Amino acid sequence: MEPITHFLTGACIGRAGFNRKTACATIVATLAAEAADLDILWGIRGPVANLQHHRGITHTLIGAPVVAAVVAGVIGGVHLWLKRRRLRAHPPSTGAEPVRKPAQELHWGWLYLTGLVAAFSHILLDWTNNYGVRPLFPFNPRWYAGSFVFIAEPVWWALLLLALIIPALFGLADREIGARRTAFRGRGWAIFALAGMLVTGCWRWAEHGQTLVLLRNTSVANAPVTRVAAEPYPVNPWRWHAILETPSFYQTAEVNSKTGSIDSDPQTDVLYKPADTPAVEAAKQTWLGRAYLDWGSWAVVRDVGQQPAPGADPPSLPNGRAWTTVEFTDLRFAYAFRGGQNSRPPAGLGGWVYIIDNHEEGGQFMGGREQK
């Protein structure tokens, strides 16, 4: 999922009860729920490095406990440092007036558990969409994708924001009328939002399964279908982008799981499998090719001729040498609402390799950036 969902989910996890057990629970949950995405720093080394390592070790069952420990350790340490600093600046009174106890103490066990739950929520949420995760990496590099929630789901945003905003509004109203401040306000709303995410997620999961059954039982393609997939759209739980594979071509379709309708035009929604030319085979052996094919479960690789990669110049070669561009795309992200050909996903998820003389790599590009 995108960062907004992770941050808001973490905040609700903290406010669902952990904040009653220890100080700093909400901030730890909020940060731990998104911290796994710090692996985007691999992008400093280039776009292919980012593709290879994104949703890698920080998104695994062995990485999440470490992520939780780091976040809890840093936040807890800062909290204690600030507390000691305040005590040095304002030492407790030695008079008869009793020393006011802090509103809440820091409990390391509860703080770590809070971060751990939030860190695992990141893996679970990322699994629900069609990009996928590798939770068993490095022991098992296989990608797993639920493919039933779009990478950005406004319905979940609304649930999570309501859970955080409404208690704050009630708090403002109480202060206006002079009512006594309620400690740990918003627990019920946070639980409601998390439960709402679970319910809507299960609903989408059921619709996804129904869509796959519908596709397998309906003659969409005019050839035997060897594999099918259904990719989610945002908001609408009944709308799906379908992909069907046959021995010689791919066919896409738009499915409504509520009505059972399948919309596919053989004239525009069929992509014949491209030939494996020497340039294509050479491109598959490059760093980009290996990383893309490891991740792209519906990858299409084709020689598009002397067509420069988006945002890149063609290679400069001496006379007598030839070049061609090999394009990598993934049909999972070729949604109809993006416009253009169904076989073309967003540019940021495509890859291009220049191949010189059918065997030599002359440049690798993703998202308008060259991998140096």
N, C-alpha and C positions, 0 to 999 in steps of 0.2 A: 504494500500500500504506500501511498505518498505520505510525507511527514505529518501533515495535518491530522490524519486519522491516528497515527501512532502517538503523537503528543497528547491529543485529547483523550484517547483510550487510557494512556498512562495516568493522566490527571484523575480520571474517573476511578481507576483501580485504587489509587491512593486514597481517594475520598470515600470509597465504598466500605471503609472500616479500618484499613491499615493506619490511617492518620490518628486513630484513637489509641493505637498501641505504642507509637513512638513518634518523636519529633522528626521532622524532615521527610515523612513518608510520602507526601504528595509530590514534592520536588524530585525525590529519588525515583518514584514511579514514572513521573513525566519524562525525565531524562533517560532512564533505563529503557523505556518503551521505544525510544528512537535511536539510542546510542549505536545499535548494530549497523545503522546506515553510515557510520563514520568510515566504512570501507570504501565509500566513494572517493576517499583521498587517494586511492589507487589511480584515479583519473589524472593525478599530477604526472604520472609516468606515461600517460597516453590513453586514448580511447579503448584500445584493445586490452591493455592491462586492466582497465576498469571493467570491461565486459567479463574478463576471465575471473576476476576476484570479487566482483559485486555479488552480494548474497553468498559469500563464501564462509570463512571460519567464524565470523561474528554472528552468523545466522544458523549456527549448529547447536546440537544438544550439548556439546562440550564447550562451545564458545559462550553460550548464554550465561552460565554460572560465572564465568570470568568477567563478562560485561557487567553483570549485576554487582559483583564484588568491587570492581573499579569505581562504578558510580556511587555505590553506598559508601565506600571508603573515602572518596574525595569529598562528597557532600557532608558526611558525618564528621570528617576531620575539620572541614571549614567551619561547621557548626560549633564544634568544641573550641576551636581557636577563637572564634568570635565571642563565645561565652566567657572564656578566660580573659579576653581583652576587656570585656565590659566589667568583669569583676575587679580587674586591676584599676580601671578608671573610676568605678563606683563601688568601693568595698562595702560589704554589708554592715549595717549599723550595729554598734556594740551596746546600745541602750536597751531600755525595757521593751521597745517596740519589736515585735517578732519579725524575723526576716521573712519576706514573702517568697514562698517557694515558686520555682519556675512553673509555668503553665503545664509543661510537659517535658519529660526526660527523654534522652536518647537511649534507645535499646538496640544494640547492634544486631541481635538475632532477628528481631522484627524488621529492622531496616534492611537487612540483607534479603530476607524473605520477600519483602515488598519489591525490591529491585529484581529478584529472581522471577516472580510472577509477571512483572511488567516486561522483562526481557523475553520470556517465553511467549508472551502475547504478541510480540513483534513477529516471531517465526510463524505463529498460527495465522496471523492476519496476512502475512505475505504468501502463505500457502494457499489462501482462498482465491487469489487471482491467478491469471494465466501466465505470468512471468515465471513463477515457481520458486522453490527453495531447495537447498541440499542439506537437510537437517542432519544427515549421517556422515557428512564430509568430515575428515578425509578418508574414513574407512570405506565409505560407499559414496562415489561421486554422482550418483543418479539424482536427477532433478525430479521433484514432485510438485504438481500443481493441481489445486482443486478446480480452478477455472470456473467458479460460480459467482464471484464478486468482481466487479470492475475495479481497476487499480485506484480509482477515485469514486467513492460512493456518497453522493450528497445526502442520501437518507441517513446514513450513519453520522455524517457531520451534524445533521439537524438533531438527532438524538443526543449526541455527546455535548453539543453546545447548549441545548436546553438544560441538560443536567448540571452544567456549570454556571449558566447565567441566571436561571430562575432562583436558586438559593441566594445568590448575591442580591437580586432584586428584593427578595423577602427581607434580607438583612438591612437593606437601605430603608425599607418601609418601617421596620422595627425601630431603627434609630430615629426616624422622624417622629414617631409617637412616644419615644422614650422607653420602649420595652426593653427588658433585660436581654442582653446579648446571649444567643444560643451557641454553645460550643459545638464544634464539628458539624456545622450545618451542611445539609446536602447529601447525607449518606443515602437516603432513600432514592433520591433522584439519580445518583450515580449508579446504584444497583439497577434501577429501572432502565437506564441507558444501556448498561452492559447486557442486561437480559434482553433488551430490544434488539441489540446487535446479534445475539445468539439466535433469537427467534427468526429474524429476517435472514440470517445466514443459512439456517436450516431450511427455510422456505426456498431460498435460491438453490440450495444444494438439491432439494427434491425436484425443482423445476429443471435443473440441469440434467438430472438422471432421466426425467421424463422426455426431455428433448433428444437425448441420445437414443432412447428406445424408439422414439418417433422416426428418427433418421434411419435407424437400422431396419425398420419395418416398412419404409416407404421407398419406392423406386424413384430416386431423385436423379441419379446418373444413369446413362444408357450403357453401363458396363459394370462388371462385378466390383463392389466396393470392398476394399481391404482394410480401411481405417476411417474412423469418423471422429470429429471433435466439435464441441459447442463452446463458443467463447462469449462471455457476458457483456452486456451493455450496462451503463449506469442507470439508476433509478428504476427502470422498467424490468421487473423480474421475469417477464414472459418473453422478452425479446432476446434472440441469440444469433450470433454470427457462426454459421456452420461451415465446416470444411470436410470434404469427402475425398478420399484418395482411391484411385483405381490404378491398375497396372500401367496405364499410359498417360493419365492426366489427373489434375486436381480440379474439383468443382466446389465453388462456394455457394452459400444460400443464406437467406434471412428467414429465421424460424420464429413463429409465435406459438409458444407452448400452451397458451391458454386456448387458442382456437384450433391448433393443430395445423395451421397453414405453413407451407414451405414455398418460399419465393426464390426461384433460381432460373436464370435465362441461359441456356446452353450457348447462346451466341456471345455473351459478354462475361459469364461467370466461370468459364472453363479455361484452365491454364494447362497446356500440354507440357509434359515434363521435358525440360531442355536436355540436349545431348551433352554427354560427358566428353567435352573436347580436351585436347592436351592442356590448353590454358586453364580450363576448369579444374582438371586434376592437379595442376601445379598450384593453383590458388588454394585448393583444399589443404595443401601441405604447409601453407604459411601459418604464422602465428594467428592471424585473424581467422583463417579458415578453420584451424583446429578448435579455437575457442568458440567460434560461432556454431559449428556443427555439434559441439558438446552441449551447448545450451539450446539451440534452435530445433525443437522437436518437430516443427513443420517448416524446416529451412528449404528454400529453393535457391539453387546456385546456377547461374547462367552467364554465358559469354555475351555481353551486350555490344561488342565491337569497340571501335574507337570513340567511346562516349566518356568524357571526363567525369570523374567522381564529383558529386556536389561540393562546391566550394573549393575545388582543387584544380590545379593546372595539369594538363597532360604532361607526360614525361618528355624531356628533351633528349632526343637520341640522334646519333650520327646517321648519315645516309646508309641504307642497307639493312637497318634494324627496324623491326615492326613491334607494335604494342597493341594490346587489347585490354579491355576492362572486364573483370569478372565481378558480378554483383551477387551479394548475399542478402536475402530477405527471408522473413518468417511470416507465413500466412496467418498465424494466430493474431497478428495485430493489423491485418489489412481490412479494417472495418469499413463498411459501406459509407458510414456518415463522414468519413474523412475525405471522400471524393476521390477521383482518379481511378486508376485500375485497381481491382481488388487484390492483385498480387503485390502491390506496393504498400508496405507499412510506413509509419513515420520515418523520416530520414534518420533520426537519432537511433533507430533500431535496425538500420540497414548497414551493410558494410561493402566496401569496394576495394579490389586489389588490382593494381596494374601488373600485367604479365608481359614480359618482353621476350620475343622470339619463342613463345609458347612454353617457356620453362623457367624464366628468370623473374623473380619478384622485383617490381619497380616502384612500390609504394603501397601502403595500406591506410585506408581512410574510414572513419566512422563519424557521423554527426558533423561533417565539415572540418574535422581535425585529422591530421596525419599522425600515424604512430611512428615516432622516431626510433 
